[in-house]
Amino acid sequence: MSDRVNPFGDLNDFTPASPKGKQKSVKKEVIDQVATDNNFPSRQPLKIDPKPAPQPQRRYTTGRNRQINIKATSATIAKFYRIADEQGVPQGEILARALDALEKLGNR
């Protein structure tokens, strides 16, 4: 059939430790030193910098109910948000104005 050995086939020489058996305690400093010497990863949470300031909410009641999802560079997206924030208008309005300006340039 199979040449595979049953790992639980021969447990005759196994004797479990008694529950009242005395266990040697190791000092925490020794454990820490062994872990440091062998480059064991720590399970302590990483200390991270405080969270950056959250982005301001950009919510307007405009009647726009369609969504467009486009890919752009980080610089383009930052410029888009900056213009919308400076002018204090919704992002959809910035897009509409940009498209109107492009149409005017194309009709020259």
C-alpha positions as CSV (number, residue, x, y, z in Angstrom):
1,M,0.0,0.0,0.0
2,S,1.9,2.9,1.3
3,D,5.5,3.2,2.5
4,R,4.4,6.0,4.8
5,V,5.1,5.6,8.5
6,N,2.3,6.2,11.0
7,P,3.6,8.9,13.3
8,F,1.4,7.7,16.1
9,G,2.1,4.0,15.5
10,D,4.7,3.5,18.3
11,L,4.1,5.6,21.3
12,N,5.0,2.9,23.8
13,D,8.0,4.7,25.1
14,F,6.1,8.0,25.6
15,T,5.3,8.9,29.2
16,P,3.6,12.2,29.8
17,A,5.0,14.5,32.5
18,S,3.2,14.5,35.8
19,P,1.0,17.5,36.3
20,K,2.7,18.1,39.7
21,G,6.1,17.9,38.2
22,K,8.4,20.7,39.0
23,Q,9.3,22.9,36.1
24,K,12.4,25.0,36.0
25,S,11.6,28.7,35.7
26,V,13.8,30.9,33.6
27,K,14.3,34.5,34.3
28,K,12.8,37.0,31.8
29,E,16.2,38.6,31.3
30,V,17.7,35.4,30.1
31,I,14.8,34.8,27.7
32,D,15.2,38.3,26.3
33,Q,18.9,37.9,25.9
34,V,18.5,34.6,24.0
35,A,15.9,36.2,21.7
36,T,18.1,39.1,21.0
37,D,21.2,36.9,20.3
38,N,19.2,34.8,17.8
39,N,17.3,37.7,16.1
40,F,13.9,36.4,17.2
41,P,11.1,38.8,16.1
42,S,9.3,40.6,18.8
43,R,5.6,40.2,19.1
44,Q,5.2,43.6,20.8
45,P,3.3,46.1,18.7
46,L,5.4,48.5,16.6
47,K,5.6,52.0,17.8
48,I,4.4,54.2,14.9
49,D,4.3,57.9,14.4
50,P,1.1,59.6,15.3
51,K,-1.6,59.6,12.6
52,P,-1.3,62.3,10.0
53,A,-4.0,65.0,10.0
54,P,-7.2,63.7,8.5
55,Q,-8.3,65.0,5.1
56,P,-11.1,67.6,5.4
57,Q,-14.6,66.4,4.6
58,R,-15.7,67.5,1.2
59,R,-19.5,67.0,1.2
60,Y,-21.8,69.2,-0.7
61,T,-25.5,68.9,-1.7
62,T,-25.3,69.4,-5.4
63,G,-27.8,67.1,-7.1
64,R,-25.0,65.2,-8.8
65,N,-25.6,61.6,-8.5
66,R,-23.2,59.9,-10.9
67,Q,-19.7,58.8,-10.1
68,I,-16.5,58.7,-12.3
69,N,-13.5,56.7,-11.3
70,I,-10.2,57.5,-13.0
71,K,-6.6,56.8,-12.4
72,A,-4.2,59.6,-12.0
73,T,-0.8,60.4,-10.5
74,S,-0.5,61.5,-6.9
75,A,0.5,65.0,-8.1
76,T,-2.5,65.3,-10.3
77,I,-4.9,64.2,-7.6
78,A,-3.2,66.6,-5.1
79,K,-3.6,69.4,-7.5
80,F,-7.2,68.6,-8.1
81,Y,-8.1,68.6,-4.4
82,R,-6.0,71.7,-3.8
83,I,-7.9,73.6,-6.5
84,A,-11.3,72.4,-5.2
85,D,-10.3,73.4,-1.7
86,E,-9.0,76.8,-2.7
87,Q,-12.2,77.6,-4.7
88,G,-14.4,76.1,-2.1
89,V,-16.5,74.2,-4.6
90,P,-17.3,70.5,-5.1
91,Q,-15.0,68.3,-7.1
92,G,-17.7,67.8,-9.7
93,E,-17.7,71.5,-10.3
94,I,-14.0,71.6,-10.8
95,L,-14.2,68.8,-13.3
96,A,-17.1,70.6,-15.1
97,R,-15.1,73.8,-15.3
98,A,-11.9,72.0,-16.5
99,L,-13.9,70.3,-19.3
100,D,-15.5,73.6,-20.3
101,A,-12.1,75.2,-20.5
102,L,-10.8,72.4,-22.6
103,E,-13.7,72.7,-25.0
104,K,-13.1,76.4,-25.4
105,L,-9.4,75.8,-26.1
106,G,-10.3,73.1,-28.7
107,N,-12.8,75.4,-30.6
108,R,-10.2,78.1,-31.4
